[in-house]
């Protein structure tokens, strides 16, 4: 058998690359189940405990692969940390808002107090009152009894002077008490004004804190939504390469089985040729060529079996299962595959795609940064222009992405149509091979064909079956791409 019989599985099933993106979805409880961990020292903790299997279905491979993906597990922790930060800032925001409201109430109370009290300053000049009292008392000391009014008895002059002094003192004390009262009220008002200034400064700081916490919560909410949807998208994206690898392994096994059957046919033909070679009916050259073909086929089978074992080990590591012993791949029942048509409009697919929602989220972030520019200190025109340019770039990226996604959607459904036609063609070839085989078997039973011709016909039908399965699996992969597209993941080449 020629070496060209070996089909490049990886080349035949090469899948399109997938570009990560985000979608606006409300974060729910994660459907990822953490693997069991060891209850030993922290450094011995295992995030993924490998499972030992004897048989493996496609559904199990996908489940194991998703639950053992380290990037998904890391995203779980990142999302959890963002949620914890949100909770922390929500608590800080509650405290800041409560303090803000309390400070506002205190300011209102103090303003009411100032409005209810006299706005005049101290009207009594205490120093002047003391000076006047001193001068009046000194003047009394200098009075002679003869200078008193005529109706006053000179013998009562001292008493009159004392009474006058007392009257001066009482007047002074009254003014002093008025001064003290007015001064206390003045001091109280000044103290209230000081408190008002402090409270207004605190209110300004609290207003800044409240807005800062709100902005931080908005940022964290966007980040958590992005991380959550990155996780959702990643889970969907990881399914396609797992399906691809699983099918590649199946086709490799089928190819080995087909090659082994071909080897048996060629070995049987060689045995028949040996007798004719010994009788001189077959040339030595043809006989040795058949021997070399069989030897080459045996080498190809051995190499392909080694490659299969290696690929299975790598696949087992990828999806988190052990490969101490070989495991059996269970062929999925694909049934009859119908032609998939585009049910959603291209505009709807683009609008709801992870990539487009991510791009719109990015635009929203840039626009918010520009809106918040007015609240920044030390604003410059250069800084404002940069923010405006960021918004324009985000809009440009959305427009470019829309074109790219539209091309990807059209290309995907074009591939679906072409592969479906290839599938139908392979199906026709298989049906024709079965018809030819039935005719060949009839002729063989009637003795009209040799055993070699009959075996060759049987080889043709097995080749047609392999080609049909190959076309069927490739079309199945495309149907999965369409499923991803409807879920928001558009595969871009």
C-alpha positions, 0 to 999 in steps of 0.5 A: 500500500502506498504511503499516500494512503495515510490521511493527515487528521490534523490537517483535515480537521483544522479548526478556525481560531477563536478570539476572546471577547465579552458579553453583557450578561448578569452574573449568576452563580457559577456552574463550574464545580471545583475539583476536590482538594487535599486536606493537607498542607497548603503547598500540597493543595491540588486544584484539579484531581485527575480522574481515571476512566476506562471509557470516555464519551464526548460529553464526558470529555467536554465536562472533564476539560471544562472543570479542569481548566486552570484559566477558568479556575483562576477566573473564578477566584478573580470574579470572587475577589472582585465581588469581595471588593464590591462588598467592601466598597459598598460598606464604605459607601454606606458609611460615607453616605451616612456620614454625609447625611449626618453632616448635612443635618448638623450644618442645618441645625447650626445654621438655624441656631445662627439665624435665631441668635443676634447677629450684633457684635459686643456693644459694651467697651469694657476697657472704656467702662473701666477707664470711666469708672476710674476717672469718676472715682478719682473725681469724687476723691478730689471733691471738697465738702464746700463744693457740694450742693447747698441743700447737702449737709457738709456732715453727710458729704462722705456718705454722699460720696460713697453712695455716688461711688456705689452708684458708679460701681453698680452702673459699671457692673451692669455694663460689665455683666452686659459685656460678659453676656454679649461676649459669651454669645459672640464667642458661641457664634464664632465657635458655631461658625468655626464648626460650620466651616469644619463641617462644610469642609468635611461635607466636601470631603465626604461628597468626594468620597461618596463619588469616588466610591460610586465610581469605584463600584461602577468600575468593579461592576464593569470588571466583574461583568467582563470577567464573568462573561469572559468565563462564560465565553471561555467555557463555550470556546473550550468545547470546540478544541476538545470536540476537535481533538476527540474526533481526531483521535476517533478518526486516527483509530478508524484509519489504523483499523482501515490500514490493518484491514488493508494489511490483511488483504495485502498479506492474503494477496501476497500469500496467493502471489507467492505460489504463482511466484514459485510457479513462475507466473509472477516476476520477482520484481512484482513480488518484492514490490508487494513485500515492500508495500506490506513492510511500508504499511506495517511501518505506517501502522506502527508509527500511527499507533505511537502517534495515537498513544502520544495524542491520547496522553496529551488529550488526557492531560488537557482534560484532566484524566489519567493515562496510566492505562489506555481508555476507550473512546465511545463514538458519538451518535451523530445521526442524520445531519441536516443542513443548518440555515441561518435563523438569526439575522447577521445584525442580531448575531453581531449585536449580541456577540461577545466581541461586540458587547465587549467593544460597546462596553469599552466605548462606555468606559471611554465615554465615562472617562470623558464625562468625569474629566470635568470633575478632575483637578488640574484639567488641561486641554491636552488631557481632554483631547486625549480622552476625546481621541480615546472615544473616537478610537473605541467607535472606530474599533466597533465599526471595524469589528462589525465588518470583521464579524459580518465577514466571519458569519458569511464565511461560516455559513458558506463553509457549512454549505460547502461541507454539507455538499461534501458530506452528501457527495461522500454519502453518494460515494459510500452508497455506490461503493456498497452497490459495487460491493453487492455486485462484486459479491454476487460475481464472486459467489458465481465464481466470476471474480477472483478472491483478490478482486473481491477483497479489493472491492471490500477495501473500497467500501471501507475507504468510502466509509472512512471518507464519509465519517471524516466528512460527517465529523467535519460538518459536525464541527461546523454545526458546533461553530454555528451553535457557538455563534448563536450563543454569542461566540463568533469564530473568526479566521 
